[in-house]
Amino acid sequence: MIESTNTMRKEGRPVYLVDGSRAPFLKVRGAPGPFKAADLAVAAARPLLLRQPFERGAFDEVILGCITPAPDEVNIGRVVSLRLGIGERVPAWTVQRNCASGLQALDSAWRNVAYGYSDLVLAGGVEAMSHAPVLWQESMVHWLSQWSRAKTFGQRTQALRRIRPGFFAPVIGLLKGLTDPVVGLSMGQTAENLAWRFGISREEMDTYAVASHKRLTRAQEAGLLEEVETVYDAKGGIHERDDGVRPDSSVEALARLKPAFDRPFGHITAGNSAQITDGAAWLIVASEAAVESFGLEPMGRIVDTEWAGVDPAQMGLGPVHAVAALLRRQQLTTDAIDYWELNEAFAAQVLACLTALSDDDYCRRELGWKQAVGGIPLNRLNVDGGGISLGHPVGASGARIVLHLLHVLRRNEARYGIATLCIGGGQGGAMLVENVSAGE
């Protein structure tokens, strides 16, 4: 890798986020949920598009992040775009960067607008984790191939003799997807690695998880989740709010849960991990020319983004590396950032990131800094809950945290915010946004 002596990126055009919406995040409860991914993305976008002063065909492109679209949703970005009536002339595409796919969609839109390729982009993310496929074993696939070639009664009889009960064991696609194929660890096991490395106790994790539920409960009761739109399923069901929150959550109750990934000695449980969830989130990304042409009122602007790679076995530390590089390039300190959204994949992962950012030794050895990057106060972090309380539909979370961060900055009349995620496979992503109305 060539290391540039210039830490500042070449400036492009200003890029604004003018509006956004999301569906309620719906907890997976053992069966396919009421929405497939494309259905949920369409339902979340319709209210957003209906309130805009421009025609849907004014978009230059549509970019959607998604990990596991259904087989009939290939290039789901295009499928959703056409179903929304944006028009056949508007190109649409799908991006995949695992847990940060929604953030990647925004990053792609930001770059295209900044350098003049687009002026108005609909970007976001979606995931229907409840619809993740159940697959056949490879042995069963081979047997089915043999069976399809058997033409005579004798050939079919021989094929039937070769079948074994084990061939029928299902492969759960979601579990395969949440396991890193390079290091052979599930995402939960990587979180156990961080808990051990930084000495994070089970009680600390459970305490953080309870706080996440309390914060989301408070935000729902106070009507602070303005971005959530009511969606209606095909059977007439009404979905108005994130439904995985547990207002009565307590450290005592969570302490009774068994380890989920490292039995019997681990500390990561279903209670201090992100919920498996279906969800969708969108933002409208615009150039200054589009803002002026359509009379739009920006919520904020994207200042910069950063991506980083880390050891896949400790993938949860990705945000530390992305945030550090972003702050250095922008010549900012953690104190300059008013609010943070750090996706809650696991309580241990969030706590490990906070510890690493504040640790002189880690920042010297791993980041090449002379001292710690800096601390993040808990009262400025995930102030309305996060993945533990409302879920982490992997394709959508990156867009959700940016959208909500903009609302937090506006209601608190604050200027800067950073949204950041760890990414399965050993990466981290971070986006710096600015509230353009701050100080007015």
N, C-alpha and C positions, 0 to 999 in steps of 0.2 A: 504494500500500500504506500502511495506517495503522500507524505504529510505536508500539507500546505502551511506556509508561514503566515498566510492571511486567514485569520479565524472568522472574518466577516464574509457572509455570502453576498454575491452580487444582488443588488436590489432590483426587484421587478415592480410591477404595478401594485398599488394597494388592493387587498382582497378582503371583502366584507362578508360577514354572515348576517343575513337580513331577517331570517325567520326560521322556525323549525317546529317539529312536532314529533311525538312518539306514541306508540301504542302502550297500554299497560303491559307490564312484564308479568306473564302468566306462568306460575310454577308448574313444572311437569309432575304429574301425580300418577305415574305408572302406565299411562295409556296415551295414545296420540291425542294432542290437544285439539281445540276447535278450529285452529287455523293452520294451513300449510304456509310455508315461508312466503310465497308470492301473495297469498291472500292477506297475510298480516301486513306485508309491506304496502300493499294497495290500500288497505283500511287505514293505516297510519298516515299515508300521504294525502288522502282525499281532502280532509279538512284544511290542511296546509295550503293545497293548491286552490281551493275554493275561495280563500280570503285574499288571494293575490290580485294586484291590479293589472296583471298582464295575462295574455293568452298562454295556454300550456305549450303551444308550439314555439314560444319565445326562448325556451331553453336551448342551449347549444349542445348539451349532452346530459346524460343521466349516468351516474356511477354508483353502484351498489356493492357493498361488502357482504359476503355470505360464504360460509364454510361448506355446508352440506345441503345444497338445494336438492329437491327431489329429481328423479330421472326425467320428469316432464317439465322441469324448470331450468333446463340447461341455459346458460347465460341468463340467469334470473333477472339481471338488470334490464335486459331488453324485454323480457316477458312482462315485467312490472310496468315499464315505461309505456308499452303499447296498451296494456290494460287500463292505465291511467288516462289514456287519450292524449298523450303528449305528442304523438304523431310519428308516422313511419319515417319521416325525413330526419328526425332527431336521433343521432346515434346513441346507443346505450351499451354499457359494458359492466362486467362483474370483476371485482378484485378479491383476493384472498391473501391475508397475512395472519392467519389463525386468529387469535384473540383480539387482534387490533385491525381486523378487516374494515370495520366502520371508520376507524381513524385513517386507514390507508385510503379509503374513498375520499375523505375530506382532503387529505394530503395531495392526492392526484388532482382533485378539483382546484385546490389552491395553486398548484404549480401551473396548470393550464390557464387559469385566469391571470396569474401574475405575469406570465410571459406572452399573453395576448392571443392564445389559441382559442379561448372561450371568454364569454362575458357573463353568462348566466348558467349555473350548473345546479342540478338537483343531485345531492349526494347523501349517502347514509349507509345503514347496515341493517341486516335482518338475520334471524336464525329461528327456526322451529325445531328445537332440539328434541321435542317429543316425537317428531317424525323422522328421526335418524333411522336409517335402515337396519333391519335384521337380515343377516346374510347367511348363506350356506357355507359349510366347511369346504375347503378346496377339494377334499376327497369326494365330497358329494357332487361338486361341479364336474369333476372328471367322470364320475359314474353316470351323471345325467348325459354327458357327451357320448359315452358308450351306448347308453340306452337309446339315444336319438338315432344312432347309426344301426341299431339292431333292426333287421327287417323281417327275419323269419321267426317262427315260434321257437326254434332251437336256440337262435342267437339271444332272444329275449330271456329264455330260461337260464342260459348261462350268465347273462347280465344280472339277473335277479339273485343268482347264487353268490355273486361277488359283493352284494350290498351288505353293509355292517351297521348295527345300531348307532355306532359313534358318528356315522355320516350325518345323522339327523340333528346332531347338537348344533344349536344356532350360534352364530357369531354376532355379538351385539356391536353394531357399528359405532355407537357413541363411545363405548369403552375403548375400542380400537383407536378412535380419533383423539381421545384424551390420554393416550399413551405415546411417549416419544419413541419412535422406532430406532433412533440412533443409540440412545443410552438405555433403552428398555425400561424406562421408569414412567409411571403414571404421573400426572400433574400433581396429585396429592403426595406422592413419594418425593417429588422435588421440593415440595413445601416442608416435608419432614426433614430434608437435608438442611434447609434454612433454619428451622427450629433448633436443630442440634448445633449448627455452626454458631448461632448467635445466642444460644442459651435461653430461648423463649419458652416459658412455661405454659402448661395447659391452662392454668388459671388466667394468665395474661391474654391468651388467645380467646378464651371464653368471655372474658371481660370486654374485650374489643368487640366481639360478635354481638353481645347484648347491647352495647352502645349503638351499634349500627341499626339494630331493630328499633331502639328507642328514638333514634334520630329520624328514621323514616316515618315512624308512627306520628311523631310531633309534626313533621312536614306535611303529612297527609291531613291531619286534623286542622292545621293552620292554612290549608289550601296553597301551599308553596310550590307544588309541582304543576305549574301552569302549562308545561309543555305536553302533559299527558292528555290524549284525546280519547273519548269514549269510542269503542269499536263494537261492532255487532257481528256475530257469527251467523252462519247459514241456517242455524236452527232457531234464530231469534234471541240467542243469548246476548246479554248486555255485559260488557267488560269495561269498568270505569276506573279501576285503580290497580296498582301492583298488588297481587294477591298472596304473595309469599311471606309477608311481614308477620311477625309474631309479637304483638304488643306486650304479652305476658312473659316474654323471654327473661330468663334469669340465669345467673352463673350456676346456681344450685341445680337447675334443670339440665343445663348443658353438661354439667359434670357427670351426669349419669349415662351419657352417650358413649358408646364404645369406639375405639379408634377405627377409622375406615380404611386406612391404607397401609398401616404397619402394625398388625395385631401380634401380640397384645400390648406392645410397648410404646406405640406411637401416641402423638398428641393431636393429630389432625382428625377431626370428626365431621360428620355432616353438618353439625351445628356451627362450627367455626370455619366453614367453607362456603364459597358462593353456591347459590342454589342453581340447579339445572332448570332452565327457563326458556320460554318462547318470547320473542320481542322484536321490535323494529323501531328505528329512529331515523329521522331525516333532517337535513339542513339545506337551505338555499344559499349558495355561494355566488357572490356577484362582484363584478368590477365596479370601479367608480362611475364609468360610463353608464352601466346598467342601472346603478342606483339613481343617477340623475335622470336618465331617460324615463324610468318608470315611477319616479317619485317614491323610492323605497326608503325605509328608515332602518338603518343597520343596527343590529344588536351589538355587534362588535366586529373586530377584524382579526384575521389570522396574522400573527407577527412572524412566526417561524415554527418549523417542526424538526424533529431529530429522531433518528433510528440508531439503535446500538445492538451489538451481539454479545452474548455471554455464554458461559458453559451451560448446555442444555440441562444438565443435572441440577443446576441452580438457577433455572430460568426466571424465577421470581424476582431476581435482582436486576433484571433488565431496565426498569424505570430509573434506577440509580444512575446508570451509565448514560441513558438518553437525557435525563434531566441535567446531569453535570455538563455534558457537551453543549446542551442548549443554553444554559446559563452562561457558560464561558464565552460562547460566540456572541451572545447579546450583552455581555459585560454587566450581568445582573447577579445579585445575591439572592439567597432564599428569602431574605427579609423583604425584598422588593416585590415578592409575589404575594398578593393579598389572599387568594383562595386556591386550593388544590383539589383536584379530583384524581385520586390514585385508585384505580379499579381494585376492588376487593375480591381477588381470586381466592385468597385464603387469608385469615387473620394473621397467620404466621408470616406470610409473604409481605403484607403491609408493614408489620412491625419490624421485619428484617430490613426492609428498605429504609424505614425511618432511622433505624440504628446505624446502618451503613453510611447514610448521608451525613450523620453526625459524628462518625468515628474517624479520627485523624489517621489511624493506622490503615484502615480499609481504603480510605481515599488516597493515601500515599501509594500503597502497594498496587491497588487495582485501577486507579484512575490517573495516577501520576500527578496528583495535586500535592501542594506543600502542606495543606491542612484539610480539615473536613470541609465538605461542600457547605453544610449548614443544616440546622434543624427545621422541621416543619411542625408548628404548633397544632395540636389535635383539634383546637377550636377553629382552625382554618382548613381542616382536611375533611372531605366527605361530610359536609355539615348536615346534609339531609339523608344520610344513609348511603349504602353502596351495594355491591354485589352480594354480600352476605345476607342482607335483608330484602333486596328486591330482585336479585338474580343476575346472572351473567350469560345471556344468550350471545355466544362468542362473536358472531358476525356483527352484532348491533351495539355492543357495549362501548366501543370507541366513539361512535357517533353520539351515544347517549351522554357520556360524561362531558363531552364538549358542549353539547346543547344545554345541559343543566348548569354547567359552570358559567355560561353566559348569563343565565337567569340569576344565579347567585351574585355575580358581579354587579348586575344592574340593581338588584334590590338592596344591596349594601353600598351602592355608589362607590364601588372599588374599581381599580384600574386593571391590574394584571392577574391572570390566572393561568395555571398549567394543568392540563389533563394528560395523564400518563397511564400506561398499562404494561404489565408483563405479558410476554407472548410465548406460547408453547413452542418448543424448539430452540429456546435460548435467545430471545430478543427482547428489546424494550422500545417503546415508542413514546414520544412526548410532543405536545403541541402547546405553544404559548399563544394566548389570545388576549386581546385588549378591549376593554369596554370603552367604546368611542364617546360615550356620553359622560364619562367620569370627569368631574370637575366643572361641568357646565353649570 
